[in-house]
Amino acid sequence: MQLPIEYLTPDAFAPFGEVISTTTARDTYKINQGTTTRFHDISRVDVGDEGGAPIISIFRGTPRPKPIEIKMMERHPLGSQAFIPLAGQKFLIVVASGTETPKPEDLRAFLSDGTQGVTYAKNVWHHPLLVLEEDSDFLIVDRSGPGNNLNEVDLPLVDGEVITLDWA
């Protein structure tokens, strides 16, 4: 089964979280004596459950072999997780609807244009980072603290085949 890839838009991604870009700011205004535009309140950080605290990290990803095999998914039940590309690089996003173990028909794939990041809402199934270029750095905002904040599941085969992604 090959999963189709959609362009990342705020409306299409809304069931899974928020798109991070200048166009999704809830407010925009000038600061610093008019020399800077603040794109304000783009995405909410939701990490406080069970004493969690927000942290900022950098992940450096490398591409997977083509076609990408989608064999597993993960979710974070205690906090949201944001991925922001640091060098304008495109990347792929795979998410699943619902909170039960995802089925192949629940999966959706999106392509970020490199100016967009995403925040996965708390408890949303997603695939780990899928980069398209070597040494792709991402700013990550997520949760640190007590409690189990990671669930992983293996996906079933479809007609004996692994779910795959490919792009032009």
PANU-113131 format. One record per residue: residue number from 1; y, x, z of N, C-alpha, C, O in turn; chain; residue in three letters. Coordinates in Angstrom, 3 decimals, m for minus. Example, Ala and Ser with C-alpha at 12.3 -4.5 7.8 and 13.67 -1.06 7.14 Angstrom:
BEGIN
{1,{m5.690,13.190,7.800},{m4.500,12.300,7.800},{m3.300,13.200,7.800},{m3.319,14.236,8.465},"A","ALA"}
{2,{m2.250,12.850,7.080},{m1.060,13.670,7.140},{0.030,12.900,7.870},{1.138,13.409,8.039},"A","SER"}
! end
This chain:
BEGIN
{1,{m1.179,0.847,0.000},{0.000,0.000,0.000},{1.233,0.886,0.000},{1.406,1.715,0.894},"A","MET"}
{2,{2.085,0.716,m0.992},{3.341,1.461,m1.017},{4.456,0.551,m0.532},{4.641,m0.551,m1.048},"A","GLN"}
{3,{5.187,1.016,0.451},{6.259,0.257,1.066},{7.529,0.413,0.237},{7.940,1.543,m0.026},"A","LEU"}
{4,{8.172,m0.689,m0.189},{9.417,m0.565,m0.945},{10.544,m0.057,m0.043},{10.546,m0.313,1.162},"A","PRO"}
{5,{11.494,0.658,m0.629},{12.616,1.218,0.120},{13.879,0.446,m0.233},{14.229,0.312,m1.405},"A","ILE"}
{6,{14.563,m0.062,0.795},{15.801,m0.812,0.632},{16.985,0.091,0.968},{16.842,1.061,1.712},"A","GLU"}
{7,{18.167,m0.235,0.408},{19.373,0.455,0.846},{19.722,m0.029,2.241},{19.541,m1.205,2.559},"A","TYR"}
{8,{20.214,0.859,3.061},{20.565,0.541,4.437},{21.894,m0.198,4.466},{22.917,0.346,4.049},"A","LEU"}
{9,{21.887,m1.432,4.955},{23.108,m2.208,5.154},{23.087,m2.786,6.564},{22.012,m3.001,7.123},"A","THR"}
{10,{24.254,m3.039,7.148},{24.286,m3.612,8.496},{23.533,m4.938,8.602},{22.836,m5.167,9.590},"A","PRO"}
{11,{23.660,m5.806,7.612},{22.975,m7.103,7.673},{21.462,m6.948,7.594},{20.731,m7.578,8.359},"A","ASP"}
{12,{20.991,m6.115,6.674},{19.545,m5.945,6.516},{18.918,m5.287,7.746},{17.780,m5.592,8.102},"A","ALA"}
{13,{19.658,m4.387,8.393},{19.122,m3.641,9.534},{19.328,m4.361,10.870},{18.747,m3.952,11.875},"A","PHE"}
{14,{20.132,m5.413,10.904},{20.492,m6.103,12.155},{19.305,m6.498,13.037},{19.427,m6.397,14.258},"A","ALA"}
{15,{18.171,m6.938,12.497},{17.065,m7.292,13.394},{16.484,m6.106,14.173},{15.727,m6.301,15.124},"A","PRO"}
{16,{16.833,m4.881,13.773},{16.240,m3.680,14.356},{17.225,m2.851,15.182},{16.816,m1.980,15.950},"A","PHE"}
{17,{18.525,m3.124,15.025},{19.539,m2.343,15.716},{20.836,m2.384,14.952},{21.190,m3.399,14.351},"A","GLY"}
{18,{21.551,m1.261,14.979},{22.867,m1.201,14.350},{22.970,m0.007,13.410},{22.384,1.046,13.661},"A","GLU"}
{19,{23.725,m0.184,12.321},{24.057,0.916,11.421},{25.293,1.605,11.992},{26.247,0.946,12.404},"A","VAL"}
{20,{25.267,2.913,12.013},{26.389,3.712,12.508},{27.144,4.256,11.304},{26.630,5.107,10.579},"A","ILE"}
{21,{28.361,3.768,11.090},{29.214,4.291,10.018},{30.651,3.855,10.294},{30.901,3.015,11.159},"A","SER"}
{22,{31.576,4.428,9.562},{32.971,4.034,9.754},{33.182,2.567,9.401},{34.100,1.934,9.922},"A","THR"}
{23,{32.358,2.027,8.537},{32.538,0.632,8.124},{32.006,m0.365,9.150},{32.281,m1.559,9.034},"A","THR"}
{24,{31.251,0.092,10.150},{30.693,m0.833,11.138},{31.441,m0.796,12.470},{30.979,m1.388,13.445},"A","THR"}
{25,{32.578,m0.118,12.531},{33.362,m0.059,13.764},{33.873,m1.447,14.125},{34.299,m2.207,13.255},"A","ALA"}
{26,{33.828,m1.771,15.413},{34.335,m3.061,15.874},{35.858,m3.063,15.931},{36.475,m4.127,15.967},"A","ARG"}
{27,{36.475,m1.866,15.939},{37.931,m1.736,15.935},{38.272,m0.372,15.342},{37.487,0.571,15.442},"A","ASP"}
{28,{39.429,m0.277,14.737},{39.903,0.981,14.152},{41.385,1.123,14.478},{42.161,0.186,14.292},"A","THR"}
{29,{41.778,2.312,14.969},{43.189,2.524,15.253},{43.503,4.022,15.274},{42.616,4.867,15.392},"A","TYR"}
{30,{44.804,4.315,15.155},{45.271,5.695,15.139},{45.460,6.191,16.570},{45.904,5.449,17.447},"A","LYS"}
{31,{45.109,7.478,16.792},{45.318,8.136,18.077},{45.871,9.533,17.813},{46.057,9.921,16.660},"A","ILE"}
{32,{46.131,10.280,18.864},{46.591,11.678,18.762},{47.840,11.801,17.906},{47.874,12.554,16.932},"A","ASN"}
{33,{48.859,11.054,18.285},{50.137,11.035,17.569},{49.967,10.675,16.095},{50.699,11.176,15.242},"A","GLN"}
{34,{49.004,9.812,15.799},{48.797,9.324,14.443},{48.024,10.253,13.527},{47.915,9.983,12.331},"A","GLY"}
{35,{47.481,11.350,14.062},{46.777,12.317,13.210},{45.277,12.073,13.121},{44.584,12.743,12.356},"A","THR"}
{36,{44.773,11.125,13.892},{43.342,10.864,13.935},{43.094,9.362,13.899},{43.797,8.592,14.554},"A","THR"}
{37,{42.099,8.955,13.135},{41.675,7.560,13.152},{40.442,7.452,14.028},{39.464,8.177,13.843},"A","THR"}
{38,{40.502,6.540,14.982},{39.343,6.287,15.847},{38.610,5.066,15.314},{39.169,3.972,15.242},"A","ARG"}
{39,{37.345,5.268,14.940},{36.461,4.178,14.548},{35.717,3.808,15.826},{34.739,4.457,16.197},"A","PHE"}
{40,{36.184,2.772,16.484},{35.842,2.475,17.874},{34.675,1.502,17.988},{34.573,0.538,17.230},"A","HIS"}
{41,{33.803,1.774,18.944},{32.734,0.858,19.331},{31.825,0.526,18.150},{31.652,m0.639,17.792},"A","ASP"}
{42,{31.255,1.553,17.558},{30.376,1.382,16.397},{28.996,0.901,16.808},{28.408,0.047,16.145},"A","ILE"}
{43,{28.480,1.444,17.894},{27.124,1.104,18.308},{27.036,1.194,19.822},{27.668,2.055,20.435},"A","SER"}
{44,{26.270,0.325,20.416},{26.126,0.283,21.871},{24.939,1.140,22.312},{23.896,1.158,21.660},"A","ARG"}
{45,{25.114,1.844,23.421},{24.051,2.640,24.030},{23.444,1.790,25.149},{24.147,1.379,26.072},"A","VAL"}
{46,{22.152,1.534,25.065},{21.463,0.666,26.018},{20.325,1.458,26.647},{19.188,1.404,26.176},"A","ASP"}
{47,{20.637,2.203,27.725},{19.637,3.100,28.311},{19.517,2.991,29.824},{18.824,3.806,30.432},"A","VAL"}
{48,{20.162,2.021,30.451},{20.250,1.971,31.904},{19.044,1.437,32.647},{18.991,1.552,33.871},"A","GLY"}
{49,{18.059,0.848,31.947},{16.898,0.291,32.640},{16.192,1.359,33.483},{16.053,2.508,33.065},"A","ASP"}
{50,{15.754,0.958,34.668},{14.977,1.814,35.576},{15.642,3.162,35.863},{14.965,4.183,35.988},"A","GLU"}
{51,{16.974,3.156,35.967},{17.692,4.372,36.345},{17.900,5.369,35.232},{18.140,6.547,35.497},"A","GLY"}
{52,{17.815,4.927,33.989},{18.027,5.826,32.858},{19.489,6.203,32.697},{20.377,5.501,33.182},"A","GLY"}
{53,{19.736,7.311,32.017},{21.087,7.791,31.737},{21.153,8.237,30.278},{20.152,8.699,29.731},"A","ALA"}
{54,{22.327,8.102,29.637},{22.443,8.551,28.247},{22.465,10.072,28.153},{23.057,10.753,28.991},"A","PRO"}
{55,{21.807,10.590,27.116},{21.843,12.025,26.827},{22.115,12.210,25.334},{21.874,11.308,24.531},"A","ILE"}
{56,{22.612,13.372,24.981},{22.847,13.746,23.589},{22.000,14.972,23.293},{22.004,15.943,24.050},"A","ILE"}
{57,{21.272,14.915,22.179},{20.420,16.024,21.754},{20.637,16.247,20.260},{21.282,15.437,19.595},"A","SER"}
{58,{20.105,17.330,19.741},{20.039,17.560,18.297},{18.579,17.733,17.937},{17.868,18.532,18.546},"A","ILE"}
{59,{18.136,16.978,16.944},{16.792,17.127,16.383},{16.948,17.814,15.034},{17.836,17.447,14.265},"A","PHE"}
{60,{16.122,18.787,14.728},{16.092,19.435,13.411},{14.783,19.053,12.746},{13.711,19.466,13.190},"A","ARG"}
{61,{14.868,18.265,11.678},{13.682,17.796,10.988},{13.448,18.518,9.684},{14.376,19.053,9.077},"A","GLY"}
{62,{12.193,18.528,9.257},{11.824,19.053,7.949},{11.068,17.953,7.199},{10.445,17.089,7.817},"A","THR"}
{63,{11.126,17.990,5.870},{10.473,16.931,5.089},{8.957,16.944,5.247},{8.340,17.983,5.482},"A","PRO"}
{64,{8.390,15.772,5.111},{6.936,15.621,5.093},{6.484,15.657,3.639},{7.287,15.405,2.742},"A","ARG"}
{65,{5.216,15.966,3.389},{4.728,15.965,2.001},{4.832,14.565,1.382},{4.681,13.551,2.063},"A","PRO"}
{66,{5.096,14.543,0.070},{5.149,13.270,m0.664},{3.764,12.904,m1.163},{2.993,13.813,m1.469},"A","LYS"}
{67,{3.405,11.669,m1.263},{4.134,10.558,m0.661},{3.978,10.596,0.859},{2.955,11.046,1.375},"A","PRO"}
{68,{4.994,10.124,1.562},{4.946,10.099,3.026},{3.932,9.059,3.471},{3.945,7.921,3.002},"A","ILE"}
{69,{3.062,9.456,4.372},{2.068,8.528,4.919},{2.591,7.944,6.220},{2.994,8.675,7.124},"A","GLU"}
{70,{2.580,6.632,6.304},{3.035,5.923,7.500},{1.789,5.498,8.270},{1.209,4.443,8.012},"A","ILE"}
{71,{1.395,6.337,9.215},{0.146,6.131,9.946},{0.357,5.610,11.365},{m0.572,5.083,11.977},"A","LYS"}
{72,{1.574,5.756,11.889},{1.826,5.366,13.272},{3.261,4.895,13.418},{4.100,5.135,12.550},"A","MET"}
{73,{3.530,4.225,14.523},{4.883,3.788,14.865},{5.071,4.032,16.360},{4.105,4.159,17.113},"A","MET"}
{74,{6.340,4.094,16.772},{6.662,4.258,18.179},{7.805,3.324,18.549},{8.513,2.809,17.684},"A","GLU"}
{75,{7.970,3.116,19.849},{9.110,2.344,20.344},{9.478,2.857,21.727},{8.692,3.531,22.392},"A","ARG"}
{76,{10.699,2.519,22.144},{11.219,2.950,23.435},{11.619,1.706,24.221},{12.703,1.164,24.007},"A","HIS"}
{77,{10.751,1.244,25.134},{11.002,m0.021,25.819},{12.140,0.010,26.835},{12.606,m1.048,27.257},"A","PRO"}
{78,{12.598,1.188,27.237},{13.633,1.271,28.264},{14.999,1.682,27.717},{15.958,1.778,28.483},"A","LEU"}
{79,{15.109,1.925,26.420},{16.418,2.343,25.918},{16.512,2.404,24.418},{15.516,2.566,23.714},"A","GLY"}
{80,{17.739,2.271,23.942},{18.022,2.424,22.517},{17.948,3.907,22.145},{17.887,4.773,23.017},"A","SER"}
{81,{17.955,4.183,20.846},{17.905,5.558,20.357},{18.697,5.625,19.059},{18.404,4.897,18.110},"A","GLN"}
{82,{19.707,6.503,19.015},{20.567,6.637,17.838},{20.300,7.946,17.117},{20.088,8.981,17.749},"A","ALA"}
{83,{20.312,7.895,15.770},{20.141,9.054,14.899},{21.340,9.139,13.972},{21.604,8.203,13.217},"A","PHE"}
{84,{22.077,10.258,14.018},{23.271,10.441,13.205},{23.136,11.751,12.441},{23.083,12.815,13.058},"A","ILE"}
{85,{23.079,11.699,11.095},{22.948,12.945,10.330},{24.214,13.795,10.474},{25.328,13.280,10.377},"A","PRO"}
{86,{24.036,15.088,10.704},{25.182,15.962,10.943},{25.746,16.611,9.686},{26.865,17.122,9.716},"A","LEU"}
{87,{25.006,16.606,8.589},{25.485,17.287,7.379},{25.516,16.354,6.173},{25.488,16.819,5.033},"A","ALA"}
{88,{25.572,15.065,6.407},{25.656,14.112,5.305},{24.382,13.964,4.503},{24.422,13.547,3.346},"A","GLY"}
{89,{23.250,14.302,5.104},{21.992,14.247,4.371},{21.389,12.843,4.427},{21.461,12.160,5.449},"A","GLN"}
{90,{20.795,12.431,3.311},{20.068,11.168,3.257},{18.795,11.288,4.084},{18.234,12.374,4.231},"A","LYS"}
{91,{18.347,10.149,4.626},{17.071,10.121,5.326},{16.472,8.728,5.239},{17.166,7.754,4.946},"A","PHE"}
{92,{15.178,8.649,5.497},{14.460,7.380,5.426},{14.238,6.816,6.821},{14.105,7.558,7.795},"A","LEU"}
{93,{14.203,5.496,6.898},{14.030,4.776,8.152},{12.926,3.758,7.936},{12.987,2.978,6.985},"A","ILE"}
{94,{11.916,3.748,8.800},{10.860,2.729,8.732},{10.832,2.019,10.079},{10.710,2.652,11.128},"A","VAL"}
{95,{10.949,0.700,10.033},{10.957,m0.133,11.235},{9.979,m1.278,11.055},{9.501,m1.537,9.951},"A","VAL"}
{96,{9.688,m1.962,12.156},{8.806,m3.126,12.098},{9.399,m4.247,12.927},{9.969,m4.013,13.993},"A","ALA"}
{97,{9.263,m5.452,12.435},{9.740,m6.611,13.180},{8.759,m6.969,14.280},{7.576,m6.637,14.210},"A","SER"}
{98,{9.268,m7.652,15.296},{8.425,m8.129,16.380},{8.187,m7.089,17.454},{8.433,m5.900,17.255},"A","GLY"}
{99,{7.708,m7.555,18.590},{7.438,m6.649,19.699},{5.947,m6.395,19.904},{5.564,m5.526,20.687},"A","THR"}
{100,{5.121,m7.140,19.210},{3.675,m6.894,19.282},{3.337,m5.695,18.397},{4.191,m5.203,17.660},"A","GLU"}
{101,{2.098,m5.229,18.472},{1.672,m4.117,17.632},{1.972,m4.441,16.173},{1.546,m5.486,15.681},"A","THR"}
{102,{2.702,m3.565,15.465},{3.102,m3.893,14.095},{1.919,m3.993,13.138},{0.927,m3.274,13.258},"A","PRO"}
{103,{2.058,m4.894,12.200},{1.109,m5.047,11.102},{1.787,m4.502,9.849},{3.016,m4.454,9.793},"A","LYS"}
{104,{1.026,m4.094,8.853},{1.637,m3.557,7.638},{2.695,m4.487,7.023},{3.708,m4.016,6.505},"A","PRO"}
{105,{2.464,m5.783,7.078},{3.430,m6.719,6.486},{4.721,m6.837,7.298},{5.693,m7.422,6.820},"A","GLU"}
{106,{4.746,m6.288,8.522},{5.946,m6.306,9.356},{6.891,m5.145,9.041},{8.033,m5.139,9.500},"A","ASP"}
{107,{6.428,m4.168,8.266},{7.196,m2.936,8.040},{8.292,m3.127,6.999},{8.130,m3.841,6.010},"A","LEU"}
{108,{9.430,m2.451,7.264},{10.513,m2.353,6.284},{10.996,m0.909,6.257},{11.019,m0.227,7.281},"A","ARG"}
{109,{11.380,m0.459,5.070},{11.880,0.907,4.906},{13.288,0.858,4.338},{13.595,0.040,3.471},"A","ALA"}
{110,{14.147,1.753,4.843},{15.542,1.823,4.423},{15.885,3.266,4.080},{15.291,4.204,4.612},"A","PHE"}
{111,{16.863,3.430,3.176},{17.390,4.741,2.821},{18.836,4.815,3.272},{19.670,4.031,2.819},"A","LEU"}
{112,{19.144,5.758,4.168},{20.526,6.026,4.559},{21.174,6.870,3.470},{20.537,7.758,2.904},"A","SER"}
{113,{22.438,6.591,3.179},{23.139,7.359,2.146},{23.685,8.689,2.663},{24.337,9.423,1.920},"A","ASP"}
{114,{23.427,8.996,3.908},{23.892,10.252,4.497},{25.182,10.111,5.275},{25.495,10.966,6.103},"A","GLY"}
{115,{25.952,9.032,5.028},{27.142,8.760,5.836},{26.818,7.765,6.940},{27.681,7.430,7.752},"A","THR"}
{116,{25.592,7.298,6.971},{25.165,6.281,7.929},{24.123,6.851,8.885},{23.231,7.597,8.483},"A","GLN"}
{117,{24.254,6.488,10.141},{23.212,6.706,11.113},{22.671,5.354,11.522},{23.106,4.325,11.007},"A","GLY"}
{118,{21.723,5.349,12.446},{21.189,4.091,12.964},{20.994,4.191,14.462},{20.746,5.267,15.006},"A","VAL"}
{119,{21.111,3.049,15.117},{20.683,2.904,16.502},{19.534,1.924,16.512},{19.699,0.754,16.165},"A","THR"}
{120,{18.363,2.404,16.913},{17.228,1.501,17.103},{17.448,0.779,18.421},{17.651,1.419,19.452},"A","TYR"}
{121,{17.410,m0.532,18.396},{17.534,m1.295,19.627},{16.336,m1.011,20.529},{15.274,m0.589,20.071},"A","ALA"}
{122,{16.534,m1.248,21.790},{15.458,m1.086,22.769},{14.250,m1.900,22.327},{14.382,m3.065,21.954},"A","LYS"}
{123,{13.069,m1.279,22.370},{11.779,m1.927,22.108},{11.503,m2.202,20.623},{10.589,m2.963,20.308},"A","ASN"}
{124,{12.267,m1.604,19.712},{12.030,m1.785,18.275},{11.059,m0.714,17.786},{11.267,0.477,18.016},"A","VAL"}
{125,{9.993,m1.152,17.106},{9.035,m0.212,16.517},{9.702,0.530,15.371},{10.361,m0.083,14.532},"A","TRP"}
{126,{9.535,1.852,15.331},{10.078,2.676,14.247},{9.186,3.906,14.061},{8.442,4.309,14.956},"A","HIS"}
{127,{9.291,4.473,12.881},{8.568,5.708,12.594},{9.426,6.879,13.062},{10.652,6.792,13.012},"A","HIS"}
{128,{8.816,7.967,13.512},{9.608,9.155,13.828},{10.420,9.628,12.619},{10.182,9.196,11.491},"A","PRO"}
{129,{11.360,10.501,12.867},{12.329,10.988,11.896},{11.692,11.353,10.549},{10.706,12.088,10.491},"A","LEU"}
{130,{12.277,10.825,9.473},{11.807,11.075,8.099},{12.949,11.671,7.289},{13.780,10.943,6.746},"A","LEU"}
{131,{12.985,12.994,7.210},{14.076,13.674,6.503},{13.670,13.983,5.068},{12.485,14.059,4.741},"A","VAL"}
{132,{14.677,14.159,4.220},{14.444,14.422,2.801},{14.862,15.832,2.392},{14.553,16.266,1.282},"A","LEU"}
{133,{15.561,16.556,3.274},{16.044,17.898,2.968},{15.626,18.856,4.079},{15.482,18.454,5.233},"A","GLU"}
{134,{15.434,20.126,3.721},{15.052,21.139,4.708},{16.114,21.260,5.802},{17.307,21.075,5.559},"A","GLU"}
{135,{15.654,21.574,6.998},{16.534,21.830,8.140},{17.635,20.787,8.279},{18.820,21.121,8.271},"A","ASP"}
{136,{17.246,19.538,8.405},{18.177,18.434,8.565},{18.425,18.206,10.051},{17.517,17.837,10.795},"A","SER"}
{137,{19.669,18.432,10.470},{20.045,18.248,11.867},{20.614,16.854,12.098},{21.394,16.343,11.295},"A","ASP"}
{138,{20.203,16.245,13.223},{20.653,14.913,13.604},{21.127,14.943,15.047},{20.471,15.522,15.913},"A","PHE"}
{139,{22.265,14.318,15.299},{22.713,14.086,16.653},{21.970,12.859,17.169},{21.955,11.818,16.512},"A","LEU"}
{140,{21.356,12.981,18.341},{20.557,11.907,18.914},{21.197,11.486,20.231},{21.515,12.325,21.074},"A","ILE"}
{141,{21.382,10.186,20.399},{21.825,9.625,21.670},{20.692,8.728,22.148},{20.363,7.729,21.509},"A","VAL"}
{142,{20.103,9.095,23.273},{19.015,8.279,23.801},{18.961,8.384,25.317},{19.955,8.740,25.951},"A","ASP"}
{143,{17.824,8.082,25.894},{17.677,7.907,27.331},{16.914,9.059,27.973},{15.941,9.576,27.422},"A","ARG"}
{144,{17.388,9.442,29.158},{16.652,10.336,30.036},{16.506,9.627,31.366},{17.407,8.903,31.790},"A","SER"}
{145,{15.385,9.828,32.022},{15.213,9.227,33.333},{13.786,8.815,33.600},{12.899,9.045,32.778},"A","GLY"}
{146,{13.565,8.207,34.750},{12.211,7.821,35.142},{11.686,6.661,34.307},{12.441,5.970,33.623},"A","PRO"}
{147,{10.387,6.467,34.380},{9.747,5.362,33.679},{9.135,5.804,32.371},{9.473,6.863,31.844},"A","GLY"}
{148,{8.233,4.993,31.845},{7.579,5.280,30.569},{8.409,4.670,29.446},{8.434,3.450,29.279},"A","ASN"}
{149,{9.087,5.517,28.679},{9.967,5.040,27.618},{9.418,5.355,26.229},{10.193,5.475,25.279},"A","ASN"}
{150,{8.119,5.490,26.092},{7.532,5.747,24.779},{6.184,5.040,24.668},{5.279,5.254,25.475},"A","LEU"}
{151,{6.075,4.191,23.643},{4.793,3.604,23.253},{4.524,4.042,21.823},{5.432,4.026,20.992},"A","ASN"}
{152,{3.299,4.429,21.523},{2.895,4.798,20.170},{1.660,3.996,19.791},{0.793,3.739,20.626},"A","GLU"}
{153,{1.587,3.599,18.506},{0.403,2.901,17.993},{0.051,3.458,16.623},{0.930,3.832,15.848},"A","VAL"}
{154,{m1.244,3.508,16.334},{m1.718,3.857,15.002},{m1.733,2.590,14.160},{m2.083,1.517,14.652},"A","ASP"}
{155,{m1.354,2.713,12.893},{m1.350,1.570,11.982},{m2.693,1.456,11.269},{m3.340,2.465,10.987},"A","LEU"}
{156,{m3.109,0.227,10.977},{m4.374,0.047,10.264},{m4.227,0.409,8.786},{m3.124,0.410,8.240},"A","PRO"}
{157,{m5.343,0.713,8.160},{m5.368,0.939,6.718},{m5.206,m0.405,6.006},{m5.545,m1.452,6.557},"A","LEU"}
{158,{m4.691,m0.367,4.790},{m4.573,m1.569,3.962},{m5.501,m1.381,2.775},{m5.281,m0.502,1.942},"A","VAL"}
{159,{m6.530,m2.197,2.698},{m7.546,m2.059,1.654},{m8.097,m0.637,1.605},{m8.329,m0.081,0.532},"A","ASP"}
{160,{m8.301,m0.059,2.793},{m8.866,1.272,2.892},{m7.880,2.403,2.628},{m8.275,3.569,2.613},"A","GLY"}
{161,{m6.600,2.079,2.419},{m5.585,3.081,2.090},{m4.505,3.149,3.162},{m4.215,2.160,3.837},"A","GLU"}
{162,{m3.914,4.335,3.307},{m2.791,4.548,4.202},{m1.527,3.972,3.556},{m1.377,4.024,2.335},"A","VAL"}
{163,{m0.634,3.434,4.355},{0.661,2.966,3.869},{1.489,4.188,3.488},{1.540,5.158,4.245},"A","ILE"}
{164,{2.138,4.155,2.329},{2.915,5.306,1.868},{4.330,4.915,1.465},{4.638,3.747,1.226},"A","THR"}
{165,{5.180,5.938,1.400},{6.570,5.826,0.919},{6.768,6.889,m0.140},{6.248,8.000,m0.029},"A","LEU"}
{166,{7.509,6.547,m1.148},{7.928,7.540,m2.123},{9.329,7.165,m2.587},{9.737,6.012,m2.453},"A","ASP"}
{167,{10.060,8.116,m3.125},{11.410,7.847,m3.586},{11.673,8.698,m4.811},{10.989,9.688,m5.068},"A","TRP"}
{168,{12.688,8.283,m5.561},{13.009,8.981,m6.822},{13.721,10.283,m6.564},{14.064,10.996,m7.507},"A","ALA"}
! end
